[in-house]
């Protein structure tokens, strides 16, 4: 597992209100990205599914998360996997 110095990884342009860094790629034997987003009230991603793992860390505020038929309100200092 590589150790990444965030100061050495260039930021990649992606979409409004998101910052993105490609932390590891083919040369590392894995693919891993870091996204930092500021999401306004009532905004967010459409319902979707990932084949790969996704980890969401809530730094502040509350995030509404739909997992199968359940809806969860996830607050700051919590992680959704």
C-alpha positions in Angstrom: 0.0 0.0 0.0 1.6 3.3 -1.0 1.8 6.2 1.4 0.6 9.4 -0.4 1.9 12.9 0.3 -1.2 15.0 -0.7 1.1 18.0 -1.4 2.8 16.1 -4.3 -0.4 14.9 -6.1 -1.8 17.3 -8.7 -5.5 18.2 -8.4 -7.6 17.0 -11.4 -10.5 19.1 -12.7 -13.8 17.2 -12.3 -17.2 18.8 -11.7 -18.5 21.9 -9.9 -18.2 21.8 -6.1 -15.9 18.8 -6.2 -12.1 18.7 -5.8 -10.4 15.5 -7.1 -7.0 13.9 -6.8 -5.8 10.6 -8.4 -3.9 9.2 -5.5 -2.8 5.9 -7.1 -2.9 4.3 -10.5 -1.6 1.5 -12.7 2.0 2.1 -11.6 1.0 1.5 -8.0 -1.0 -1.7 -8.9 -4.3 -0.1 -7.7 -6.6 2.7 -8.6 -7.7 5.1 -5.9 -9.1 8.7 -6.0 -9.8 11.3 -3.4 -12.7 13.6 -3.8 -13.5 16.6 -1.5 -17.0 18.1 -2.1 -19.1 20.9 -0.7 -22.7 20.0 -1.2 -25.5 22.5 -0.7 -28.8 21.9 1.0 -31.0 19.7 -1.2 -28.2 18.9 -3.6 -26.3 15.7 -4.1 -25.6 12.7 -6.3 -28.5 10.8 -7.9 -29.3 7.4 -6.6 -26.6 5.1 -8.0 -24.6 1.9 -7.4 -20.8 1.2 -7.4 -19.1 -2.0 -8.1 -16.0 -0.6 -6.3 -15.9 0.4 -2.7 -16.8 4.0 -1.9 -16.1 5.7 1.4 -17.8 8.9 2.4 -16.5 10.9 5.4 -18.9 13.5 6.7 -16.9 16.4 8.0 -19.7 18.8 8.9 -23.5 19.0 8.4 -25.8 16.0 7.7 -26.0 13.7 4.7 -29.1 11.7 3.8 -28.0 8.3 2.6 -30.3 5.7 1.0 -29.1 2.1 1.5 -31.5 -0.4 -0.1 -35.0 0.5 1.4 -33.6 2.4 4.4 -32.9 6.1 4.7 -30.2 7.2 7.2 -29.2 10.7 8.3 -25.4 10.7 8.8 -23.8 13.5 10.7 -20.3 14.9 11.1 -17.5 12.6 12.3 -19.2 9.6 10.7 -18.2 7.5 7.7 -20.4 5.7 5.2 -18.9 2.6 3.5 
